[in-house]
Amino acid sequence: MDKVLLNLGLCFRANGLISGSEMVCLGLKRQKIKYIFLASDASVNTKKMIHSKAEFYKVEVCERYSSFELSHAIGKQGRVVIGITNENFLEILKK
């Protein structure tokens, strides 16, 4: 397993992220999201929605992992979008 995915699981257990497209969009509006992981196999509509909101709020988006990998990393099924809220974990994930 990739180091980023392992640290993503740790971030989830420390309440440093938000998962789910609706919750991430709400977090973007409240300016709590610092970075977004978007599944590479997400639907076209989901990708369009997340990319437009992320561009508006100036948040970087990563599409390197599949929905299975992201879901498995945080221990929840069917997660396509994950938003990082903790800046300290963001530094660890970007290394």
N, CA, C and O of each residue as an XYZ file, in Angstrom:
380
protein
N       0.843     -1.186      0.000
C       0.000      0.000      0.000
C       0.887      1.247      0.000
O       1.961      1.262      0.601
N       0.432      2.254     -0.661
C       1.149      3.521     -0.790
C       1.207      4.256      0.559
O       0.290      4.153      1.373
N       2.292      4.993      0.778
C       2.449      5.748      2.025
C       1.355      6.790      2.205
O       0.885      7.024      3.318
N       0.954      7.412      1.105
C      -0.092      8.436      1.176
C      -1.398      7.813      1.664
O      -2.102      8.401      2.485
N      -1.718      6.632      1.163
C      -2.948      5.969      1.581
C      -2.900      5.546      3.047
O      -3.907      5.615      3.752
N      -1.743      5.113      3.495
C      -1.596      4.763      4.921
C      -1.792      5.994      5.800
O      -2.472      5.931      6.824
N      -1.199      7.103      5.400
C      -1.347      8.340      6.167
C      -2.770      8.891      6.068
O      -3.236      9.573      6.981
N      -3.453      8.602      4.977
C      -4.847      9.013      4.827
C      -5.725      8.303      5.855
O      -6.644      8.901      6.416
N      -5.439      7.028      6.097
C      -6.158      6.284      7.124
C      -5.911      6.850      8.511
O      -6.828      6.936      9.327
N      -4.682      7.233      8.774
C      -4.334      7.853     10.053
C      -5.043      9.195     10.208
O      -5.537      9.529     11.285
N      -5.084      9.949      9.130
C      -5.769     11.241      9.133
C      -7.259     11.066      9.419
O      -7.852     11.872     10.136
N      -7.863     10.022      8.864
C      -9.274      9.740      9.117
C      -9.514      9.426     10.587
O     -10.470      9.921     11.184
N      -8.655      8.613     11.164
C      -8.819      8.244     12.567
C      -8.599      9.430     13.511
O      -9.087      9.428     14.641
N      -7.861     10.443     13.038
C      -7.622     11.631     13.851
C      -8.617     12.751     13.535
O      -8.419     13.895     13.945
N      -9.687     12.417     12.806
C     -10.712     13.401     12.414
C     -10.125     14.580     11.638
O     -10.507     15.729     11.856
N      -9.200     14.285     10.738
C      -8.566     15.329      9.939
C      -9.067     15.385      8.515
O      -8.474     16.059      7.673
N     -10.170     14.673      8.229
C     -10.698     14.709      6.867
C     -12.207     14.579      6.857
O     -12.827     14.182      7.844
N     -12.786     14.928      5.705
C     -14.216     14.799      5.461
C     -14.364     13.949      4.211
O     -13.644     14.162      3.236
N     -15.286     12.986      4.217
C     -15.477     12.135      3.042
C     -16.898     12.272      2.511
O     -17.829     12.564      3.261
N     -17.048     12.058      1.224
C     -18.347     12.172      0.574
C     -18.454     13.483     -0.179
O     -18.019     14.524      0.315
N     -19.027     13.441     -1.360
C     -19.056     14.633     -2.214
C     -19.876     15.774     -1.613
O     -19.466     16.932     -1.695
N     -21.013     15.472     -1.015
C     -21.842     16.532     -0.427
C     -21.154     17.187      0.759
O     -21.190     18.409      0.905
N     -20.528     16.378      1.605
C     -19.841     16.934      2.778
C     -18.609     17.741      2.370
O     -18.304     18.762      2.985
N     -17.908     17.288      1.344
C     -16.737     18.029      0.868
C     -17.168     19.366      0.270
O     -16.509     20.381      0.495
N     -18.259     19.382     -0.485
C     -18.761     20.642     -1.041
C     -19.160     21.611      0.064
O     -18.905     22.812     -0.032
N     -19.781     21.093      1.099
C     -20.146     21.930      2.246
C     -18.894     22.448      2.952
O     -18.842     23.611      3.352
N     -17.885     21.587      3.107
C     -16.625     22.011      3.710
C     -15.907     23.050      2.885
O     -15.256     23.936      3.438
N     -16.011     22.963      1.571
C     -15.417     23.975      0.704
C     -16.090     25.325      0.900
O     -15.422     26.357      0.953
N     -17.414     25.314      1.006
C     -18.151     26.564      1.221
C     -17.755     27.213      2.540
O     -17.674     28.437      2.649
N     -17.511     26.372      3.538
C     -17.110     26.893      4.857
C     -15.606     27.148      4.956
O     -15.102     27.565      5.999
N     -14.899     26.890      3.852
C     -13.454     27.097      3.732
C     -12.658     26.303      4.758
O     -11.700     26.810      5.341
N     -13.062     25.050      4.975
C     -12.359     24.156      5.891
C     -11.476     23.163      5.160
O     -10.560     22.597      5.756
N     -11.737     22.939      3.872
C     -11.000     21.960      3.086
C      -9.716     22.591      2.558
O      -9.736     23.675      1.975
N      -8.599     21.895      2.772
C      -7.287     22.379      2.309
C      -6.803     21.651      1.059
O      -6.006     22.192      0.293
N      -7.286     20.417      0.849
C      -6.824     19.571     -0.256
C      -7.888     18.514     -0.511
O      -8.560     18.070      0.421
N      -8.046     18.109     -1.765
C      -9.083     17.139     -2.119
C      -8.472     15.949     -2.845
O      -7.665     16.113     -3.759
N      -8.866     14.753     -2.428
C      -8.567     13.524     -3.154
C      -9.852     13.128     -3.868
O     -10.876     12.877     -3.233
N      -9.786     13.074     -5.195
C     -10.929     12.691     -6.023
C     -10.577     11.401     -6.738
O      -9.516     11.300     -7.355
N     -11.453     10.419     -6.660
C     -11.187      9.115     -7.270
C     -11.054      9.257     -8.783
O     -11.807      9.994     -9.419
N     -10.092      8.545     -9.343
C      -9.865      8.605    -10.784
C     -11.023      7.986    -11.563
O     -11.214      8.300    -12.738
N     -11.795      7.112    -10.922
C     -12.925      6.478    -11.590
C     -14.273      7.087    -11.180
O     -15.316      6.444    -11.303
N     -14.238      8.326    -10.695
C     -15.478      9.016    -10.331
C     -16.266      9.354    -11.597
O     -15.704      9.397    -12.691
N     -17.548      9.590    -11.444
C     -18.379      9.919    -12.599
C     -18.000     11.297    -13.150
O     -17.392     12.115    -12.461
N     -18.369     11.524    -14.383
C     -18.049     12.785    -15.057
C     -18.694     13.959    -14.329
O     -18.071     15.008    -14.164
N     -19.940     13.785    -13.896
C     -20.636     14.869    -13.183
C     -19.964     15.195    -11.857
O     -19.832     16.366    -11.501
N     -19.538     14.173    -11.125
C     -18.868     14.393     -9.848
C     -17.539     15.116    -10.065
O     -17.216     16.062     -9.347
N     -16.778     14.669    -11.053
C     -15.495     15.326    -11.355
C     -15.708     16.787    -11.727
O     -14.978     17.663    -11.264
N     -16.698     17.046    -12.555
C     -16.973     18.420    -12.983
C     -17.362     19.294    -11.796
O     -16.877     20.417    -11.662
N     -18.243     18.775    -10.932
C     -18.702     19.536     -9.776
C     -17.549     19.840     -8.820
O     -17.388     20.978     -8.379
N     -16.748     18.821     -8.501
C     -15.656     19.010     -7.547
C     -14.591     19.933     -8.122
O     -14.088     20.811     -7.420
N     -14.242     19.744     -9.389
C     -13.217     20.598    -10.000
C     -13.660     22.057    -10.068
O     -12.852     22.955     -9.829
N     -14.921     22.309    -10.386
C     -15.381     23.694    -10.462
C     -15.396     24.355     -9.086
O     -15.007     25.515     -8.948
N     -15.842     23.621     -8.072
C     -15.847     24.189     -6.713
C     -14.422     24.370     -6.185
O     -14.119     25.371     -5.535
N     -13.558     23.405     -6.464
C     -12.171     23.505     -6.004
C     -11.456     24.674     -6.683
O     -10.658     25.369     -6.053
N     -11.741     24.886     -7.953
C     -11.129     26.013     -8.660
C     -11.623     27.339     -8.099
O     -10.847     28.282     -7.947
N     -12.908     27.410     -7.792
C     -13.481     28.631     -7.237
C     -12.881     28.965     -5.872
O     -12.563     30.121     -5.591
N     -12.730     27.942     -5.026
C     -12.194     28.156     -3.677
C     -10.677     27.986     -3.601
O     -10.099     28.043     -2.515
N     -10.030     27.775     -4.753
C      -8.570     27.668     -4.859
C      -8.006     26.540     -3.986
O      -7.107     26.748     -3.170
N      -8.559     25.346     -4.184
C      -8.119     24.157     -3.470
C      -7.595     23.162     -4.497
O      -8.217     22.948     -5.538
N      -6.455     22.558     -4.202
C      -5.832     21.606     -5.117
C      -6.551     20.262     -5.064
O      -7.016     19.834     -4.007
N      -6.638     19.595     -6.232
C      -7.318     18.302     -6.354
C      -6.329     17.260     -6.864
O      -5.575     17.514     -7.803
N      -6.339     16.082     -6.235
C      -5.499     14.962     -6.651
C      -6.392     13.833     -7.146
O      -7.311     13.415     -6.441
N      -6.128     13.335     -8.360
C      -6.914     12.231     -8.933
C      -6.049     10.999     -9.167
O      -6.235     10.295    -10.159
N      -5.128     10.736     -8.288
C      -4.164      9.654     -8.478
C      -4.676      8.279     -8.066
O      -4.118      7.272     -8.500
N      -5.710      8.204     -7.249
C      -6.151      6.925     -6.691
C      -7.574      6.596     -7.120
O      -8.365      7.489     -7.423
N      -7.887      5.310     -7.144
C      -9.237      4.869     -7.487
C     -10.142      4.970     -6.255
O      -9.672      5.177     -5.136
N     -11.436      4.820     -6.485
C     -12.381      4.884     -5.367
C     -12.169      3.711     -4.411
O     -12.347      3.858     -3.202
N     -11.792      2.548     -4.946
C     -11.508      1.404     -4.089
C     -10.334      1.698     -3.164
O     -10.397      1.405     -1.970
N      -9.270      2.270     -3.702
C      -8.084      2.569     -2.889
C      -8.394      3.611     -1.817
O      -7.969      3.466     -0.671
N      -9.130      4.656     -2.181
C      -9.476      5.689     -1.198
C     -10.403      5.136     -0.124
O     -10.217      5.410      1.061
N     -11.399      4.359     -0.535
C     -12.333      3.774      0.428
C     -11.631      2.811      1.365
O     -11.877      2.816      2.571
N     -10.767      1.994      0.815
C     -10.028      1.014      1.621
C      -9.097      1.727      2.607
O      -8.921      1.262      3.734
N      -8.506      2.840      2.199
C      -7.560      3.568      3.063
C      -8.237      4.124      4.307
O      -7.642      4.127      5.385
N      -9.481      4.596      4.171
C     -10.153      5.186      5.333
C     -11.126      4.217      5.995
O     -11.702      4.536      7.035
N     -11.318      3.038      5.404
C     -12.165      2.025      6.016
C     -13.648      2.234      5.821
O     -14.446      1.727      6.609
N     -14.043      2.966      4.792
C     -15.457      3.172      4.484
C     -15.691      2.783      3.039
O     -14.806      2.942      2.198
N     -16.861      2.282      2.748
C     -17.155      1.823      1.391
C     -17.719      2.947      0.528
O     -18.448      3.818      1.003
N     -17.361      2.903     -0.751
C     -17.974      3.780     -1.735
C     -17.614      5.247     -1.643
O     -18.420      6.089     -2.038
N     -16.445      5.590     -1.142
C     -16.038      6.991     -1.047
C     -15.298      7.386     -2.317
O     -14.341      6.726     -2.724
N     -15.750      8.463     -2.932
C     -15.165      8.933     -4.182
C     -14.407     10.238     -3.954
O     -13.446     10.532     -4.664
N     -14.839     11.022     -2.964
C     -14.222     12.322     -2.681
C     -13.831     12.381     -1.214
O     -14.620     12.044     -0.332
N     -12.588     12.819     -0.964
C     -12.095     12.995      0.400
C     -11.458     14.375      0.497
O     -10.616     14.732     -0.326
N     -11.852     15.137      1.485
C     -11.290     16.466      1.708
C     -10.468     16.494      2.980
O     -10.939     16.072      4.036
N      -9.245     16.987      2.886
C      -8.360     17.099      4.041
C      -8.616     18.436      4.728
O      -8.588     19.485      4.085
N      -8.865     18.395      6.036
C      -9.145     19.617      6.792
C      -7.991     20.017      7.704
O      -7.917     21.170      8.128
N      -7.107     19.102      8.009
C      -6.003     19.351      8.935
C      -4.744     19.707      8.158
O      -4.263     18.903      7.359
N      -4.207     20.896      8.381
C      -3.027     21.355      7.644
C      -1.774     20.539      7.982
O      -0.912     20.357      7.122
N      -1.664     20.051      9.207
C      -0.503     19.250      9.587
C      -0.472     17.924      8.829
O       0.584     17.492      8.368
N      -1.623     17.289      8.705
C      -1.695     16.056      7.921
C      -1.453     16.328      6.448
O      -0.902     15.487      5.739
N      -1.864     17.501      5.987
C      -1.650     17.852      4.586
C      -0.165     17.909      4.272
O       0.256     17.461      3.206
N       0.626     18.445      5.169
C       2.077     18.477      4.984
C       2.648     17.071      4.918
O       3.532     16.802      4.105
N       2.161     16.178      5.755
C       2.624     14.785      5.755
C       2.241     14.101      4.452
O       3.049     13.374      3.876
N       1.004     14.327      3.975
C       0.520     13.685      2.768
C       1.230     14.181      1.511
O       1.364     13.431      0.544
N       1.681     15.417      1.510
C       2.330     15.987      0.323
C       3.798     15.616      0.216
O       4.412     15.857     -0.823
N       4.384     15.031      1.267
C       5.805     14.658      1.222
C       6.057     13.568      0.229
O       7.197     13.134      0.064
